[in-house]
Amino acid sequence: MKLNVFAYIFLLFAYIFFVTCARAENIHFNKDIYILKTINQSVVENRFENEYYPQNDTADNWGKLIGIYYYPDIKNVLNFARDKEKNIEEQNNVVLLKFIENKKQNKAVLSYLVTGEWKDRIYFEHNIYKYEPHPKKGTMVLRYAKRYFFDNKEEVINIGHEIKNINDDLMEQIIISPIPPIVEE
């Protein structure tokens, strides 16, 4: 009888351990749960990327995403972020919302709005990126993005007000969020 009790307790702990491990790849951000669905390595850019989406979203059809990107060859985090900021300012369909850098901590955060089209529908994509040094070598990037589809001018105005109201709060959340390690297959 004692053996059965110990066996059940052991099985319970094993179950809890494996369930916890299986959910370790989920990210909780801004009251949403994001699931790791894309793992890529770009040999050309020497970049590793993990992209997390809500349950029903995919890489081809998404409304929100969290991206984790690792650039092992990028040594200067702030220069990398400044180059991204400069690139954004040069594009016609992109509006830089805010760029913050912390030279003491060697970190930067930027947010911008870009216009895109998917299946004949126009959208605004709100992006926030955090750049920081990798603990060993290179640069880590954390990205939050949300797409806002619209059909008329009134919706555009409402989207603009929403993004204006939440941008600083989301940037603060990104700043304090630790960047999870890259998952390689």
C-alpha positions in Angstrom: 0.0 0.0 0.0 2.8 2.4 0.9 4.4 1.6 -2.5 1.3 2.7 -4.3 1.1 6.0 -2.5 4.8 6.7 -3.2 4.2 5.7 -6.9 1.3 8.1 -7.1 3.2 10.9 -5.5 6.2 10.2 -7.9 3.9 10.2 -10.9 2.2 13.5 -9.7 5.6 15.2 -9.4 6.7 13.8 -12.8 3.5 15.1 -14.4 3.9 18.5 -12.9 7.5 18.7 -13.9 6.8 17.7 -17.6 3.8 20.0 -17.9 5.8 22.9 -16.5 8.6 22.1 -19.0 6.2 22.0 -21.9 4.9 25.4 -21.1 8.3 27.0 -20.4 8.4 28.3 -24.0 5.3 30.4 -23.6 5.6 34.1 -23.0 3.1 36.1 -21.0 3.0 39.8 -22.0 0.4 42.5 -21.6 -2.3 39.9 -20.4 -1.7 37.7 -23.5 0.0 34.3 -23.8 2.3 33.9 -26.8 3.4 30.4 -28.0 6.7 29.7 -29.8 5.7 28.9 -33.4 8.7 29.9 -35.5 12.4 29.0 -35.0 14.7 30.2 -37.8 18.4 30.7 -38.4 19.6 33.1 -41.1 23.1 32.2 -42.3 23.3 35.3 -44.5 22.7 37.7 -41.5 24.0 35.3 -38.9 20.8 35.8 -36.9 18.7 33.4 -34.8 15.1 34.2 -34.4 12.1 32.9 -32.3 8.7 34.2 -32.9 5.8 33.8 -30.5 2.2 34.2 -31.5 -1.2 34.0 -29.7 -2.9 30.6 -29.9 -4.8 31.1 -33.1 -2.2 33.2 -35.0 0.5 32.0 -37.3 3.6 33.4 -39.1 1.4 33.9 -42.2 -1.6 35.4 -40.4 -1.0 37.2 -37.2 -2.4 40.2 -35.2 0.3 40.2 -32.5 3.7 38.7 -32.0 6.7 38.7 -29.7 10.1 38.2 -31.4 13.4 37.2 -29.9 16.4 37.8 -32.2 20.0 37.0 -31.5 22.8 38.6 -33.5 26.1 37.0 -32.3 28.3 39.2 -34.5 26.8 42.6 -33.5 29.1 43.9 -30.8 27.9 47.5 -30.5 24.3 47.4 -29.3 23.7 51.2 -29.4 25.1 51.6 -32.9 22.9 48.8 -34.1 19.8 50.4 -32.6 20.8 53.9 -34.0 21.2 52.3 -37.5 17.7 50.9 -37.2 16.4 54.3 -36.1 18.1 56.0 -39.0 16.7 53.4 -41.4 13.2 54.0 -40.1 13.4 57.7 -40.6 14.4 57.3 -44.2 11.4 55.2 -45.2 8.2 56.7 -46.5 5.7 54.3 -45.0 7.2 54.4 -41.5 6.8 56.9 -38.6 9.3 56.8 -35.7 7.3 57.3 -32.5 10.1 57.2 -29.9 13.8 56.3 -29.5 15.4 55.9 -26.1 19.0 54.8 -25.4 20.7 54.1 -22.1 24.4 54.5 -22.6 25.2 53.3 -19.0 23.4 50.0 -19.5 24.2 49.7 -23.2 20.5 49.3 -24.1 18.0 51.0 -26.4 14.3 50.9 -27.1 12.5 52.2 -30.1 8.9 52.3 -31.3 7.5 53.0 -34.7 4.4 52.6 -36.8 4.5 51.2 -40.3 1.8 50.8 -43.0 1.3 47.5 -44.7 -1.2 45.5 -46.7 -2.4 41.9 -46.3 -5.1 40.3 -48.5 -6.2 43.7 -49.9 -6.6 45.1 -46.4 -4.5 48.0 -45.2 -3.1 48.0 -41.6 -0.9 49.9 -39.2 1.7 47.8 -37.5 2.9 49.1 -34.1 6.4 47.8 -33.3 8.5 48.2 -30.2 12.1 46.9 -30.2 14.5 46.5 -27.2 18.2 46.1 -27.9 20.6 44.8 -25.3 23.9 42.9 -25.0 23.8 39.1 -25.0 25.3 37.8 -21.7 28.2 36.2 -23.6 28.5 37.6 -27.1 26.5 39.7 -29.5 23.2 41.5 -29.3 19.7 40.4 -28.2 16.6 42.0 -29.5 13.1 41.8 -28.1 10.2 42.8 -30.4 6.5 43.4 -29.7 4.3 44.0 -32.7 0.5 44.5 -33.2 -1.4 45.0 -36.4 -4.4 47.3 -36.6 -6.6 46.7 -39.7 -8.9 49.6 -40.7 -11.5 50.4 -43.3 -12.2 54.1 -42.9 -10.9 57.4 -41.7 -12.7 57.2 -38.3 -10.9 53.8 -37.5 -7.6 55.4 -38.5 -8.2 58.2 -36.0 -9.2 55.7 -33.2 -6.1 53.6 -33.9 -3.9 56.7 -33.7 -5.4 57.6 -30.3 -5.0 54.1 -29.0 -1.4 53.8 -30.0 -0.6 57.3 -28.6 -2.2 56.2 -25.3 -0.5 52.8 -24.9 2.9 53.4 -26.6 4.8 54.6 -23.5 3.2 51.9 -21.2 4.2 49.2 -23.7 7.7 50.5 -24.0 8.0 50.5 -20.2 6.8 46.9 -20.1 9.3 45.9 -22.8 12.1 47.7 -21.0 11.6 45.8 -17.7 10.9 42.5 -19.5 13.8 40.1 -19.5 14.7 38.7 -23.0 14.2 34.9 -22.9 17.0 32.8 -24.3 16.9 31.7 -28.0 15.5 28.3 -28.6 17.5 26.4 -31.3 15.3 23.6 -32.6 
